[in-house]
Amino acid sequence: MATAPQDRDEAHLQGHWLLAKLGKKVLRPGGRKMTQWLIDAANPTAKRVVEFAPGLGITAAEILDRNPSAYIGVDENPQAVTATKISTQHARLGIPAEVITGSAAQTGLEDESTDVVIGEAMLSMQGEAGKAAIVSEAHRILAPGGRYAIHELALTPNDVPDQIADELRKSLARAIKVNARPLTATEWSKLLEDNGFTVVSTKVADMGLLKPQQMLDDEGFGVLKIAFNLLRNPKARSRVLAMRKVFSDNAKHLASIAIVAEKTS
């Protein structure tokens, strides 16, 4: 049986699963504030919502707090499916909520069967073909006029030199053990527009995943648990420090971005 991603040793664990193992709950580049802005801009109230790769279920709980008419989470990882199911158990009575195991590129959901699709910190980890396949699937399952909301890593500024972008992507891949391929704000918008969407809202902010202030804002007293786990686990501490160094060294060219786009064709 293959080893689940989050069961690997600290040296090989993907960055987001390493942080989750240490107790970090909010694993999005722009943190909880960016997620809240994204959900509010997507306006899921009284709408059918599909979330791609819900992970630990933090965003699922935020979505359900806005009273959608229905919620479906789709994740390839069975343990993530379990975590999100736990989060959706706290949904208000009367909101149909389910979480299924599946691929964001091939959900198995019916054409035009939802009103809002939300995906965070997942497209950045895909190559060109993978990004296009997921965005195309979002377009397929959205009803006309439906909204696709994403929260991802971004390269900045828009005219960042190719050499710097390539080196940054390589540094990220080495640090987080995922072949991260973030785009500039212009490139993210073009990806959506090339797949039948019109961008209606965009927000760019710091990439503060491991910055102290965002850690406090996102985790509250949970930072004490994370600090304790880092102190007693030297291998994990070494990995997290390496990740933080890459983020810090490249801060002028790394950002978080949230975009809400409407299906218009």
DRENDO-1510 file (C-alpha; in Angstrom, 1 decimal, always signed):
<recs>
REC; n; res; u; v; w
REC; 1; MET; +0.0; +0.0; +0.0 .
REC; 2; ALA; +1.3; +3.4; -0.9 .
REC; 3; THR; +2.3; +5.8; +1.9 .
REC; 4; ALA; -0.2; +8.6; +2.3 .
REC; 5; PRO; +1.4; +12.1; +1.8 .
REC; 6; GLN; +1.0; +13.2; +5.4 .
REC; 7; ASP; +2.5; +9.9; +6.7 .
REC; 8; ARG; +5.9; +10.4; +5.1 .
REC; 9; ASP; +8.9; +11.4; +7.2 .
REC; 10; GLU; +9.6; +15.1; +7.8 .
REC; 11; ALA; +12.4; +15.2; +5.2 .
REC; 12; HIS; +10.0; +14.2; +2.4 .
REC; 13; LEU; +6.6; +15.5; +3.6 .
REC; 14; GLN; +4.9; +18.1; +1.4 .
REC; 15; GLY; +5.1; +21.5; +3.0 .
REC; 16; HIS; +1.4; +21.9; +3.7 .
REC; 17; TRP; +1.1; +18.5; +5.3 .
REC; 18; LEU; +4.2; +19.1; +7.4 .
REC; 19; LEU; +2.6; +22.3; +8.8 .
REC; 20; ALA; -0.7; +20.4; +9.3 .
REC; 21; LYS; +1.2; +17.7; +11.2 .
REC; 22; LEU; +2.7; +20.4; +13.5 .
REC; 23; GLY; -0.8; +21.7; +14.2 .
REC; 24; LYS; -1.2; +24.5; +11.7 .
REC; 25; LYS; -4.8; +24.7; +10.6 .
REC; 26; VAL; -4.9; +27.6; +8.1 .
REC; 27; LEU; -2.7; +26.6; +5.1 .
REC; 28; ARG; -3.6; +29.3; +2.6 .
REC; 29; PRO; -1.0; +31.8; +1.3 .
REC; 30; GLY; -3.1; +34.9; +2.2 .
REC; 31; GLY; -4.4; +33.4; +5.5 .
REC; 32; ARG; -7.9; +33.5; +7.0 .
REC; 33; LYS; -8.5; +37.1; +6.0 .
REC; 34; MET; -7.9; +36.5; +2.3 .
REC; 35; THR; -10.2; +33.4; +2.5 .
REC; 36; GLN; -12.9; +35.4; +4.1 .
REC; 37; TRP; -12.7; +38.1; +1.5 .
REC; 38; LEU; -12.8; +35.4; -1.2 .
REC; 39; ILE; -15.9; +33.7; +0.1 .
REC; 40; ASP; -17.7; +37.0; +0.7 .
REC; 41; ALA; -16.8; +38.2; -2.9 .
REC; 42; ALA; -18.1; +34.8; -4.3 .
REC; 43; ASN; -21.4; +35.3; -2.3 .
REC; 44; PRO; -22.3; +31.7; -1.6 .
REC; 45; THR; -25.5; +32.5; +0.4 .
REC; 46; ALA; -28.5; +30.5; -0.9 .
REC; 47; LYS; -26.3; +29.1; -3.7 .
REC; 48; ARG; -25.0; +25.6; -4.5 .
REC; 49; VAL; -21.3; +25.5; -3.7 .
REC; 50; VAL; -18.6; +23.0; -4.7 .
REC; 51; GLU; -15.1; +23.3; -3.1 .
REC; 52; PHE; -12.1; +21.8; -4.7 .
REC; 53; ALA; -9.5; +20.3; -2.4 .
REC; 54; PRO; -11.0; +21.4; +1.0 .
REC; 55; GLY; -8.0; +19.9; +2.9 .
REC; 56; LEU; -8.6; +20.3; +6.6 .
REC; 57; GLY; -12.1; +21.7; +6.2 .
REC; 58; ILE; -11.4; +25.2; +7.5 .
REC; 59; THR; -12.8; +27.0; +4.4 .
REC; 60; ALA; -15.7; +24.5; +4.3 .
REC; 61; ALA; -16.8; +25.8; +7.8 .
REC; 62; GLU; -16.5; +29.4; +6.6 .
REC; 63; ILE; -18.7; +28.6; +3.5 .
REC; 64; LEU; -21.3; +26.9; +5.6 .
REC; 65; ASP; -21.5; +29.9; +7.9 .
REC; 66; ARG; -22.7; +31.9; +4.9 .
REC; 67; ASN; -25.8; +29.6; +4.5 .
REC; 68; PRO; -25.4; +28.1; +1.0 .
REC; 69; SER; -28.3; +26.0; -0.3 .
REC; 70; ALA; -25.9; +23.0; -0.6 .
REC; 71; TYR; -22.2; +22.2; -0.2 .
REC; 72; ILE; -20.0; +19.5; -1.9 .
REC; 73; GLY; -16.3; +19.1; -1.2 .
REC; 74; VAL; -14.1; +17.2; -3.6 .
REC; 75; ASP; -10.7; +16.0; -2.5 .
REC; 76; GLU; -8.3; +13.3; -3.8 .
REC; 77; ASN; -6.9; +12.6; -0.3 .
REC; 78; PRO; -9.1; +10.3; +1.8 .
REC; 79; GLN; -7.8; +11.8; +5.1 .
REC; 80; ALA; -8.7; +15.3; +3.8 .
REC; 81; VAL; -12.1; +14.0; +3.0 .
REC; 82; THR; -12.5; +12.7; +6.5 .
REC; 83; ALA; -11.3; +16.0; +8.0 .
REC; 84; THR; -13.7; +18.1; +5.9 .
REC; 85; LYS; -16.6; +15.7; +6.8 .
REC; 86; ILE; -15.9; +16.5; +10.4 .
REC; 87; SER; -16.1; +20.2; +9.7 .
REC; 88; THR; -19.3; +20.0; +7.8 .
REC; 89; GLN; -21.0; +18.1; +10.6 .
REC; 90; HIS; -21.2; +21.5; +12.3 .
REC; 91; ALA; -23.3; +23.0; +9.4 .
REC; 92; ARG; -26.5; +24.6; +10.3 .
REC; 93; LEU; -29.5; +22.3; +10.1 .
REC; 94; GLY; -31.1; +22.1; +6.7 .
REC; 95; ILE; -27.9; +22.6; +4.6 .
REC; 96; PRO; -27.2; +19.5; +2.6 .
REC; 97; ALA; -23.4; +19.0; +2.8 .
REC; 98; GLU; -21.3; +16.1; +1.5 .
REC; 99; VAL; -17.6; +15.4; +0.8 .
REC; 100; ILE; -16.5; +13.1; -1.9 .
REC; 101; THR; -13.2; +11.5; -3.0 .
REC; 102; GLY; -12.3; +12.7; -6.4 .
REC; 103; SER; -10.2; +14.9; -8.7 .
REC; 104; ALA; -10.7; +18.6; -9.2 .
REC; 105; ALA; -10.0; +17.9; -12.9 .
REC; 106; GLN; -12.6; +15.2; -13.1 .
REC; 107; THR; -15.2; +15.6; -10.3 .
REC; 108; GLY; -17.9; +13.3; -11.8 .
REC; 109; LEU; -20.5; +16.0; -11.1 .
REC; 110; GLU; -23.1; +16.9; -13.6 .
REC; 111; ASP; -22.8; +19.8; -16.1 .
REC; 112; GLU; -24.0; +23.2; -14.8 .
REC; 113; SER; -24.9; +21.6; -11.5 .
REC; 114; THR; -23.5; +24.3; -9.2 .
REC; 115; ASP; -23.5; +28.1; -8.7 .
REC; 116; VAL; -20.1; +28.7; -7.0 .
REC; 117; VAL; -16.8; +26.8; -7.2 .
REC; 118; ILE; -14.1; +27.6; -4.7 .
REC; 119; GLY; -10.5; +26.4; -4.8 .
REC; 120; GLU; -7.5; +27.5; -2.7 .
REC; 121; ALA; -3.8; +26.8; -2.8 .
REC; 122; MET; -4.1; +24.1; -5.4 .
REC; 123; LEU; -3.7; +25.5; -8.9 .
REC; 124; SER; -0.3; +26.9; -7.9 .
REC; 125; MET; +0.8; +23.3; -7.5 .
REC; 126; GLN; -0.1; +22.3; -11.0 .
REC; 127; GLY; +1.7; +22.6; -14.3 .
REC; 128; GLU; +0.1; +24.4; -17.3 .
REC; 129; ALA; -2.0; +21.4; -18.4 .
REC; 130; GLY; -3.1; +20.7; -14.9 .
REC; 131; LYS; -4.2; +24.2; -14.3 .
REC; 132; ALA; -6.2; +24.3; -17.5 .
REC; 133; ALA; -7.9; +21.0; -16.8 .
REC; 134; ILE; -9.1; +22.1; -13.3 .
REC; 135; VAL; -10.3; +25.6; -14.5 .
REC; 136; SER; -12.1; +23.8; -17.4 .
REC; 137; GLU; -13.8; +21.5; -15.0 .
REC; 138; ALA; -14.9; +24.4; -12.8 .
REC; 139; HIS; -16.4; +26.0; -16.0 .
REC; 140; ARG; -18.2; +22.7; -16.9 .
REC; 141; ILE; -20.0; +22.2; -13.6 .
REC; 142; LEU; -20.9; +25.9; -13.1 .
REC; 143; ALA; -24.3; +27.1; -14.2 .
REC; 144; PRO; -24.3; +30.2; -16.6 .
REC; 145; GLY; -23.4; +33.3; -14.5 .
REC; 146; GLY; -21.8; +31.1; -11.8 .
REC; 147; ARG; -18.7; +32.2; -10.0 .
REC; 148; TYR; -15.3; +30.6; -9.7 .
REC; 149; ALA; -13.2; +31.8; -6.7 .
REC; 150; ILE; -9.5; +31.0; -6.3 .
REC; 151; HIS; -6.9; +31.9; -3.7 .
REC; 152; GLU; -3.3; +31.2; -4.8 .
REC; 153; LEU; +0.3; +32.1; -4.8 .
REC; 154; ALA; +1.3; +34.9; -7.2 .
REC; 155; LEU; +4.5; +36.2; -8.7 .
REC; 156; THR; +5.0; +39.9; -8.5 .
REC; 157; PRO; +5.4; +42.3; -10.2 .
REC; 158; ASN; +3.6; +41.4; -13.5 .
REC; 159; ASP; +6.8; +41.9; -15.4 .
REC; 160; VAL; +9.0; +39.8; -13.1 .
REC; 161; PRO; +12.0; +38.6; -15.3 .
REC; 162; ASP; +11.7; +34.9; -16.5 .
REC; 163; GLN; +15.0; +34.0; -14.9 .
REC; 164; ILE; +13.9; +35.2; -11.4 .
REC; 165; ALA; +10.5; +33.5; -11.8 .
REC; 166; ASP; +12.2; +30.2; -12.8 .
REC; 167; GLU; +14.7; +30.3; -9.9 .
REC; 168; LEU; +11.9; +31.2; -7.4 .
REC; 169; ARG; +9.8; +28.2; -8.6 .
REC; 170; LYS; +12.8; +25.9; -8.2 .
REC; 171; SER; +13.5; +27.2; -4.7 .
REC; 172; LEU; +9.9; +26.7; -3.7 .
REC; 173; ALA; +9.9; +23.2; -5.1 .
REC; 174; ARG; +13.0; +22.3; -3.1 .
REC; 175; ALA; +11.6; +23.8; +0.1 .
REC; 176; ILE; +8.0; +22.6; +0.1 .
REC; 177; LYS; +8.5; +19.3; -1.9 .
REC; 178; VAL; +5.8; +20.2; -4.4 .
REC; 179; ASN; +6.5; +21.4; -8.0 .
REC; 180; ALA; +4.9; +24.9; -7.3 .
REC; 181; ARG; +4.1; +26.9; -10.4 .
REC; 182; PRO; +2.7; +30.3; -9.3 .
REC; 183; LEU; +1.7; +32.9; -11.9 .
REC; 184; THR; +1.6; +36.6; -12.0 .
REC; 185; ALA; -1.7; +38.4; -11.4 .
REC; 186; THR; -2.0; +39.0; -15.2 .
REC; 187; GLU; -1.3; +35.4; -16.0 .
REC; 188; TRP; -3.9; +34.1; -13.4 .
REC; 189; SER; -6.5; +36.4; -15.0 .
REC; 190; LYS; -5.6; +35.2; -18.5 .
REC; 191; LEU; -5.9; +31.6; -17.4 .
REC; 192; LEU; -9.4; +32.2; -16.3 .
REC; 193; GLU; -10.4; +34.3; -19.3 .
REC; 194; ASP; -9.0; +31.7; -21.7 .
REC; 195; ASN; -11.4; +29.2; -20.2 .
REC; 196; GLY; -14.6; +31.2; -20.5 .
REC; 197; PHE; -14.6; +33.4; -17.4 .
REC; 198; THR; -14.6; +37.1; -16.8 .
REC; 199; VAL; -12.7; +38.4; -13.8 .
REC; 200; VAL; -15.0; +40.5; -11.5 .
REC; 201; SER; -12.9; +40.9; -8.4 .
REC; 202; THR; -9.2; +40.6; -7.5 .
REC; 203; LYS; -7.3; +41.1; -4.3 .
REC; 204; VAL; -3.5; +40.9; -3.8 .
REC; 205; ALA; -1.8; +40.7; -0.4 .
REC; 206; ASP; +1.4; +39.5; +1.3 .
REC; 207; MET; +2.2; +35.8; +1.2 .
REC; 208; GLY; +2.3; +35.5; +5.0 .
REC; 209; LEU; +1.9; +31.8; +5.6 .
REC; 210; LEU; +4.8; +31.7; +8.1 .
REC; 211; LYS; +5.0; +35.4; +9.0 .
REC; 212; PRO; +4.5; +35.9; +12.8 .
REC; 213; GLN; +1.5; +38.3; +12.6 .
REC; 214; GLN; -0.4; +36.2; +10.1 .
REC; 215; MET; +0.4; +33.1; +12.2 .
REC; 216; LEU; -1.2; +34.8; +15.2 .
REC; 217; ASP; -4.2; +36.1; +13.2 .
REC; 218; ASP; -4.8; +32.6; +11.7 .
REC; 219; GLU; -4.0; +30.3; +14.6 .
REC; 220; GLY; -4.5; +32.3; +17.8 .
REC; 221; PHE; -3.3; +30.3; +20.8 .
REC; 222; GLY; -2.7; +27.4; +18.4 .
REC; 223; VAL; +0.7; +29.0; +17.7 .
REC; 224; LEU; +1.8; +27.7; +21.1 .
REC; 225; LYS; +1.1; +24.1; +20.0 .
REC; 226; ILE; +3.0; +24.7; +16.8 .
REC; 227; ALA; +6.0; +26.2; +18.6 .
REC; 228; PHE; +6.0; +23.3; +21.1 .
REC; 229; ASN; +5.9; +20.7; +18.3 .
REC; 230; LEU; +8.8; +22.5; +16.5 .
REC; 231; LEU; +10.9; +22.5; +19.6 .
REC; 232; ARG; +10.6; +18.8; +20.1 .
REC; 233; ASN; +11.1; +17.8; +16.5 .
REC; 234; PRO; +14.4; +19.0; +15.0 .
REC; 235; LYS; +13.8; +17.6; +11.6 .
REC; 236; ALA; +10.5; +19.3; +11.2 .
REC; 237; ARG; +12.0; +22.5; +12.6 .
REC; 238; SER; +14.8; +22.4; +10.0 .
REC; 239; ARG; +12.3; +22.0; +7.2 .
REC; 240; VAL; +10.1; +24.8; +8.4 .
REC; 241; LEU; +13.0; +27.2; +8.8 .
REC; 242; ALA; +14.1; +26.3; +5.3 .
REC; 243; MET; +10.6; +27.1; +4.0 .
REC; 244; ARG; +10.5; +30.3; +5.9 .
REC; 245; LYS; +13.9; +31.4; +4.5 .
REC; 246; VAL; +12.8; +30.8; +0.9 .
REC; 247; PHE; +9.6; +32.8; +1.6 .
REC; 248; SER; +11.6; +35.6; +3.2 .
REC; 249; ASP; +14.4; +35.7; +0.7 .
REC; 250; ASN; +11.8; +36.0; -2.1 .
REC; 251; ALA; +9.3; +38.2; -0.4 .
REC; 252; LYS; +9.5; +41.0; -3.0 .
REC; 253; HIS; +8.4; +38.5; -5.7 .
REC; 254; LEU; +5.9; +36.4; -3.8 .
REC; 255; ALA; +2.3; +37.4; -3.0 .
REC; 256; SER; -1.1; +35.9; -2.3 .
REC; 257; ILE; -3.9; +36.5; -4.8 .
REC; 258; ALA; -7.6; +36.0; -4.7 .
REC; 259; ILE; -9.7; +36.2; -7.8 .
REC; 260; VAL; -13.5; +35.8; -8.4 .
REC; 261; ALA; -14.5; +35.2; -12.0 .
REC; 262; GLU; -17.9; +34.8; -13.6 .
REC; 263; LYS; -18.8; +32.1; -16.2 .
REC; 264; THR; -19.7; +34.2; -19.2 .
REC; 265; SER; -19.3; +31.8; -22.2 .
</recs>
